Amino acid sequence: ELAIDSLGNAFGWSEASTDDLASLDLGTGLVNGIVGDAGLSTAALSLAFDLDNTLYLMNGDAGTYEIDASTGAASFVGFLGRLLHHGDVDPDTGLFYGIATFGSPTEIDVGDRSDLETLGTLVVDDVRFHTLAFVPTNVVPEPSTLAGMAAGAAIALVAARRRRTA
């Protein structure tokens, strides 16, 4: 599982020798190292940041844990009631979407991690999802992208003016 906070810090869950939070370098794709001992046994999980940069792990036993991103320590929050895995938090609503069943149809549960309540289920026919991810709609473009957009707009304006004067 991969989770990226609003500051661009990337984390994954390592099950190589222990089940712990790992820090990732997005530039190289390499693991920087294990953040710390989570003290958990995990499987079929989800790792996601909420809108407040709180990191949550939804485990294969349907348990939800808050993970301290600076120490890796896990704190049990409660049970979701149903196994939801390979999901993500919608950055616009703060709701967690997790896959509830494999196969076709795929069931995707929508829930609120703060009170561990399932709010509904989406059924997707003829599609076999294995993971979900959201792209924030409020992403600010990098300066080079903004410069390219500005140059394109300037070229379009010049072309429009030439058409009017011709």
C-alpha positions in Angstrom: 0.0 0.0 0.0 1.1 3.5 -0.8 -0.1 6.8 0.9 1.1 10.3 0.3 0.3 13.2 2.7 -0.6 16.7 1.6 3.1 17.8 1.9 4.2 15.1 -0.5 5.7 12.7 2.0 5.3 9.1 0.8 4.8 6.0 2.9 4.2 2.4 2.2 3.4 -0.7 4.3 6.2 -3.2 4.5 5.5 -6.9 5.0 9.0 -8.0 4.0 10.2 -9.1 7.4 8.0 -7.2 9.8 4.7 -5.4 9.3 5.7 -1.8 9.6 5.4 1.7 8.1 8.1 2.5 5.6 9.2 5.9 4.3 9.5 6.2 0.5 11.5 8.4 -1.9 9.1 9.3 -4.7 12.1 10.5 -6.8 13.8 7.2 -6.8 11.0 4.8 -5.9 13.2 3.4 -3.2 12.4 2.7 0.5 14.2 5.2 2.8 13.7 2.8 5.7 11.3 1.5 8.3 9.8 4.4 10.3 9.3 2.3 13.4 7.7 -0.8 14.9 3.9 -0.8 14.5 3.4 -3.9 16.6 0.8 -5.3 14.1 0.3 -8.4 12.0 -1.3 -7.2 8.8 -2.8 -8.6 5.6 -5.2 -7.3 2.8 -5.0 -3.7 4.0 -5.5 -0.1 3.1 -3.2 2.8 4.1 -4.6 6.3 3.6 -4.2 9.8 4.9 -7.4 11.7 5.7 -7.9 15.5 5.1 -6.1 16.3 8.3 -3.0 14.3 7.4 -3.9 11.5 9.9 -2.7 8.2 8.6 -5.1 5.3 8.9 -4.5 1.6 8.3 -7.5 -0.7 7.6 -6.4 -4.2 8.4 -7.4 -7.6 7.1 -9.2 -8.3 10.4 -11.5 -5.3 9.6 -9.7 -3.3 12.4 -8.8 0.3 11.9 -5.6 1.8 13.3 -4.2 5.3 13.4 -0.6 5.2 12.4 1.8 7.8 13.7 3.8 8.8 10.6 6.7 10.0 12.6 7.2 6.9 14.7 5.3 4.1 12.9 3.3 3.3 16.1 -0.2 2.0 15.6 -3.2 2.8 17.8 -6.3 0.7 17.5 -9.4 2.8 16.6 -12.1 0.2 16.2 -13.7 -2.2 13.7 -15.2 -1.2 10.4 -17.6 -4.2 10.6 -16.5 -5.5 7.2 -13.1 -6.1 5.6 -12.3 -3.2 3.3 -8.9 -3.3 1.5 -6.8 -1.4 -1.1 -8.9 1.8 -0.7 -8.3 5.5 -0.3 -9.7 8.6 1.2 -11.5 11.0 -1.2 -9.6 14.3 -0.8 -12.7 16.3 -1.5 -15.1 14.6 1.0 -12.8 12.9 3.5 -14.8 9.6 3.0 -13.0 6.3 2.8 -13.7 4.1 -0.3 -12.5 0.5 0.1 -13.0 -2.7 -1.9 -15.3 -5.1 -0.1 -15.4 -8.0 -2.5 -13.2 -9.3 -5.3 -14.6 -10.7 -8.5 -17.5 -9.5 -10.6 -19.4 -7.6 -9.4 -17.0 -5.7 -7.3 -18.4 -4.1 -4.2 -16.9 -0.8 -3.0 -17.9 0.4 0.5 -18.0 4.0 1.3 -17.4 4.8 5.0 -16.4 7.4 7.5 -13.2 6.3 9.5 -13.9 8.8 12.2 -17.0 6.9 13.5 -16.3 3.7 11.6 -19.7 3.7 9.9 -20.3 2.2 6.5 -22.4 4.8 4.6 -23.2 2.7 1.5 -22.0 0.2 -1.1 -21.3 0.8 -4.8 -21.7 -2.2 -7.0 -19.6 -2.3 -10.2 -20.6 -5.0 -12.6 -18.1 -6.7 -15.0 -15.1 -4.9 -13.5 -12.6 -6.5 -11.1 -11.0 -3.8 -9.1 -8.0 -4.6 -6.9 -7.1 -1.1 -5.7 -8.5 2.4 -5.7 -6.9 5.9 -5.6 -8.1 9.4 -5.8 -6.4 12.4 -7.5 -7.0 15.7 -5.6 -8.9 18.3 -7.6 -7.1 21.1 -5.8 -3.6 20.3 -7.0 -1.5 23.4 -7.7 0.5 23.1 -10.9 4.3 23.3 -10.7 5.9 26.6 -11.9 7.1 25.1 -15.2 3.5 23.9 -16.0 2.1 27.3 -15.2 4.8 29.0 -17.4 3.8 26.6 -20.3 0.2 27.4 -19.8 0.9 31.1 -19.8 3.0 30.8 -23.0 0.2 28.8 -24.7 -2.4 31.5 -23.7 -0.1 34.3 -25.0 0.4 32.5 -28.4 -3.4 31.9 -28.6 -4.0 35.6 -28.0 -1.5 36.7 -30.6 -3.0 34.3 -33.1 -6.5 35.6 -32.4 -5.4 39.2 -32.8 -3.7 38.5 -36.1 -6.9 36.9 -37.4 -9.0 40.0 -36.4 -6.5 42.4 -38.1 -6.1 40.3 -41.3 
